[in-house]
Amino acid sequence: MRGLFVTGTDTGVGKTVLSAALLAAMAARGERVRAFKPVLTGLEEHESDAPALWPADDELLGAAARMAAAEVAPLRFAPAVSPHLAAELAGTEIDPAMLLDCARAAAARASASGETLIVEGVGGLLVPLAADYSVCELAAELRLPLLIAARPGLGTINHTLLTLRAARNAGLEVRAVVLTPWPAQPSTIELSNRETIARLGGVEVQVLARVSGPDPAELARAGGVLPWARWLRGRRLESRRSGAPLQVS
């Protein structure tokens, strides 16, 4: 089964846009794709009368994957809080076994249909889905290679290197870090951050430009510059000197 698990260094770092851009780019190239997000929180932010520029995550991922939003996320909560707290506020709790069954069912459907599966996590790797079950544990059970979405600006070095360490300690294979939104004219600190993460993290660092809106064609344009086909094949760029993954444009 072909697929990628998209996580982030924090909430609001661009995981959903990156996931949607990958799905849209693959679909535009004729790939059959499927999106899955184990838990969706923050629906109340999209229930006001004022129209939002960006739809809820399940709607954005569903549109990019050309599937119904209801198929994307099995669990949905209104408050914009961590999943375990969202469930508590709703008077329930998340069953890790049920969540894993849903994820495996999505993977099985993708495999049977020849689809590429993009799973988007919730927040960062150590965010609890239940009291004793994290995003990291779900990713480890699915055994999909990992992409890490990270901010390009101040503070991203520490957050990204910590996420890399947590991922590798859990036995996850990190294919790349993607800095987003990457400005058209990056500053000295942004350029330095990209080089430093690649060097200290021993990881490929790519960038995703700012996407102006949820239009699938715009998402496909942005995602089309990423080497997702190579990531899916499992190939990594290697340095001739040290064997460390290279950052590439």
C-alpha positions as CSV (number, residue, x, y, z in Angstrom):
1,M,0.0,0.0,0.0
2,R,1.4,3.3,-1.1
3,G,1.0,6.3,1.3
4,L,2.5,8.9,3.5
5,F,1.7,10.1,7.0
6,V,1.8,13.9,7.4
7,T,2.5,15.2,10.9
8,G,3.7,18.6,12.1
9,T,5.9,20.3,14.7
10,D,2.8,22.0,16.2
11,T,-0.8,22.9,15.4
12,G,-1.3,25.4,12.7
13,V,1.9,24.7,10.9
14,G,0.4,23.7,7.5
15,K,-0.2,20.0,7.8
16,T,-3.7,20.1,6.2
17,V,-2.6,22.4,3.4
18,L,0.4,20.2,2.7
19,S,-1.7,17.1,2.8
20,A,-4.3,18.6,0.4
21,A,-1.6,19.9,-1.9
22,L,-0.1,16.4,-2.1
23,L,-3.5,14.8,-2.8
24,A,-4.4,17.4,-5.4
25,A,-1.1,17.1,-7.2
26,M,-1.3,13.3,-7.3
27,A,-4.9,13.4,-8.5
28,A,-3.9,15.9,-11.2
29,R,-1.3,13.4,-12.4
30,G,-3.9,10.7,-12.7
31,E,-3.2,9.0,-9.4
32,R,-6.1,7.5,-7.4
33,V,-5.9,8.9,-3.9
34,R,-7.6,8.6,-0.5
35,A,-7.4,10.9,2.5
36,F,-7.8,10.0,6.1
37,K,-7.6,12.1,9.3
38,P,-8.2,10.1,12.5
39,V,-9.8,12.9,14.5
40,L,-11.0,16.3,13.5
41,T,-11.4,19.1,16.1
42,G,-12.3,22.7,15.8
43,L,-15.5,22.4,13.8
44,E,-17.1,25.2,15.8
45,E,-14.6,27.6,14.0
46,H,-16.4,26.8,10.7
47,E,-20.0,27.0,12.1
48,S,-20.3,30.8,12.3
49,D,-22.3,32.8,9.9
50,A,-19.2,34.5,8.5
51,P,-17.8,32.5,5.6
52,A,-14.2,31.3,6.1
53,L,-11.5,31.4,3.4
54,W,-10.5,27.8,4.2
55,P,-13.1,25.0,4.8
56,A,-12.9,22.5,7.6
57,D,-10.0,20.0,7.3
58,D,-12.2,17.1,6.2
59,E,-13.9,19.2,3.5
60,L,-10.5,20.4,2.2
61,L,-9.0,17.0,2.1
62,G,-12.1,15.5,0.7
63,A,-12.2,18.0,-2.2
64,A,-8.5,17.4,-3.0
65,A,-9.0,13.7,-2.9
66,R,-12.3,13.8,-4.8
67,M,-14.1,12.0,-2.1
68,A,-16.9,12.9,0.4
69,A,-15.8,14.8,3.4
70,A,-17.7,12.3,5.6
71,E,-15.3,9.6,4.5
72,V,-12.2,11.4,5.6
73,A,-12.6,11.7,9.4
74,P,-14.3,9.1,11.6
75,L,-14.4,11.3,14.7
76,R,-15.4,14.9,14.7
77,F,-15.6,17.4,17.6
78,A,-16.5,21.1,17.8
79,P,-13.9,22.6,20.2
80,A,-10.5,23.5,18.9
81,V,-8.6,21.5,21.5
82,S,-6.6,18.3,21.7
83,P,-8.6,15.2,20.8
84,H,-8.6,13.6,24.2
85,L,-10.0,16.9,25.7
86,A,-12.5,17.3,22.9
87,A,-13.8,13.9,23.6
88,E,-14.0,14.6,27.4
89,L,-15.9,17.8,26.8
90,A,-18.3,15.8,24.6
91,G,-18.9,13.4,27.5
92,T,-17.1,10.5,25.8
93,E,-13.6,9.1,25.2
94,I,-11.7,7.9,22.2
95,D,-11.1,4.2,21.9
96,P,-7.6,3.6,20.4
97,A,-8.6,0.2,19.1
98,M,-11.6,1.7,17.3
99,L,-9.4,4.5,15.9
100,L,-6.8,2.0,14.7
101,D,-9.5,-0.1,13.1
102,C,-10.8,2.9,11.2
103,A,-7.2,3.7,10.0
104,R,-6.6,0.2,8.9
105,A,-9.9,0.1,7.1
106,A,-9.0,3.2,5.2
107,A,-5.6,1.6,4.3
108,A,-7.3,-1.6,3.2
109,R,-9.7,0.3,0.9
110,A,-6.8,2.3,-0.5
111,S,-4.8,-0.9,-1.2
112,A,-7.8,-2.7,-2.7
113,S,-8.5,0.2,-5.0
114,G,-4.9,0.9,-6.0
115,E,-5.1,4.3,-4.2
116,T,-2.3,6.3,-2.6
117,L,-3.3,7.0,1.0
118,I,-2.4,10.3,2.7
119,V,-3.0,10.3,6.5
120,E,-2.9,13.6,8.3
121,G,-2.2,13.5,12.0
122,V,-3.6,15.8,14.6
123,G,-1.3,18.5,16.0
124,G,2.2,17.1,16.6
125,L,3.4,13.6,17.1
126,L,3.0,13.5,20.9
127,V,-0.5,14.9,20.9
128,P,-2.7,12.5,22.9
129,L,-5.6,11.0,20.9
130,A,-6.7,9.2,24.1
131,A,-5.3,9.4,27.6
132,D,-2.6,6.8,26.9
133,Y,-2.4,6.8,23.1
134,S,-0.7,9.4,20.9
135,V,-0.5,10.4,17.3
136,C,3.0,8.9,17.3
137,E,1.7,5.5,18.3
138,L,-1.0,5.5,15.6
139,A,1.7,6.4,13.0
140,A,3.9,3.6,14.2
141,E,1.1,1.1,13.9
142,L,0.3,2.2,10.4
143,R,3.9,2.0,9.3
144,L,3.7,4.7,6.7
145,P,6.7,6.9,5.9
146,L,6.5,10.3,7.5
147,L,6.5,13.9,6.3
148,I,6.9,16.7,8.8
149,A,5.4,20.1,8.2
150,A,7.2,22.9,10.0
151,R,7.2,26.7,10.0
152,P,10.1,28.4,8.2
153,G,10.7,31.1,10.8
154,L,12.1,31.7,14.3
155,G,11.8,28.7,16.6
156,T,11.4,26.1,14.0
157,I,14.9,24.5,14.5
158,N,14.2,23.3,18.0
159,H,10.6,22.2,17.2
160,T,11.6,20.3,14.1
161,L,14.7,18.6,15.6
162,L,12.6,17.5,18.6
163,T,10.0,16.1,16.2
164,L,12.6,14.3,14.2
165,R,14.0,12.7,17.4
166,A,10.6,11.6,18.6
167,A,9.8,10.1,15.2
168,R,13.1,8.2,14.9
169,N,12.9,7.0,18.5
170,A,9.5,5.5,17.7
171,G,11.0,3.7,14.6
172,L,9.3,6.0,12.1
173,E,10.9,6.6,8.7
174,V,11.1,10.3,8.0
175,R,11.1,11.0,4.3
176,A,11.4,14.8,4.5
177,V,10.7,18.0,6.4
178,V,8.5,20.5,4.5
179,L,8.8,24.2,5.5
180,T,5.6,26.1,4.8
181,P,4.5,28.6,3.9
182,W,7.8,29.4,2.2
183,P,8.0,33.0,1.0
184,A,8.8,34.1,-2.5
185,Q,11.8,36.0,-1.1
186,P,13.0,34.1,2.0
187,S,14.9,36.0,4.7
188,T,18.3,35.2,6.0
189,I,16.9,33.4,9.0
190,E,14.5,31.3,6.9
191,L,17.3,30.2,4.5
192,S,19.6,29.5,7.5
193,N,16.8,27.5,9.2
194,R,16.4,25.3,6.1
195,E,20.1,24.6,5.9
196,T,20.5,24.0,9.6
197,I,17.6,21.5,9.9
198,A,18.9,19.6,6.9
199,R,22.4,19.5,8.4
200,L,21.7,18.8,12.0
201,G,18.7,16.6,11.4
202,G,20.2,14.6,8.6
203,V,17.0,15.0,6.6
204,E,15.8,16.2,3.3
205,V,14.2,19.6,3.6
206,Q,11.7,20.8,1.0
207,V,9.5,23.9,0.9
208,L,5.9,24.5,0.0
209,A,4.9,28.0,-1.1
210,R,1.9,29.8,0.3
211,V,-1.3,28.6,-1.2
212,S,-3.8,31.4,-1.8
213,G,-6.9,29.4,-1.3
214,P,-8.6,26.0,-1.3
215,D,-9.0,25.6,-5.1
216,P,-7.8,22.1,-6.0
217,A,-6.0,23.5,-9.1
218,E,-4.1,26.0,-6.9
219,L,-3.3,23.2,-4.4
220,A,-2.1,20.9,-7.2
221,R,0.1,23.6,-8.6
222,A,1.8,24.0,-5.2
223,G,2.0,20.3,-4.4
224,G,3.3,19.5,-7.9
225,V,6.7,20.9,-7.2
226,L,7.3,18.5,-4.3
227,P,9.0,15.1,-5.1
228,W,6.1,13.1,-3.8
229,A,6.7,10.3,-6.4
230,R,10.2,9.7,-5.1
231,W,8.9,9.8,-1.5
232,L,6.4,7.1,-2.3
233,R,9.1,5.0,-4.0
234,G,11.2,5.3,-0.8
235,R,14.2,6.8,-2.5
236,R,16.3,9.4,-0.6
237,L,18.9,11.8,-1.9
238,E,22.3,11.1,-0.4
239,S,25.3,13.2,0.0
240,R,28.4,11.8,-1.7
241,R,30.6,12.9,1.2
242,S,28.7,11.9,4.3
243,G,25.7,9.8,3.3
244,A,23.4,12.4,4.9
245,P,20.2,13.3,3.1
246,L,20.5,16.5,1.0
247,Q,18.2,19.4,0.9
248,V,17.0,20.1,-2.6
249,S,15.0,22.7,-4.4
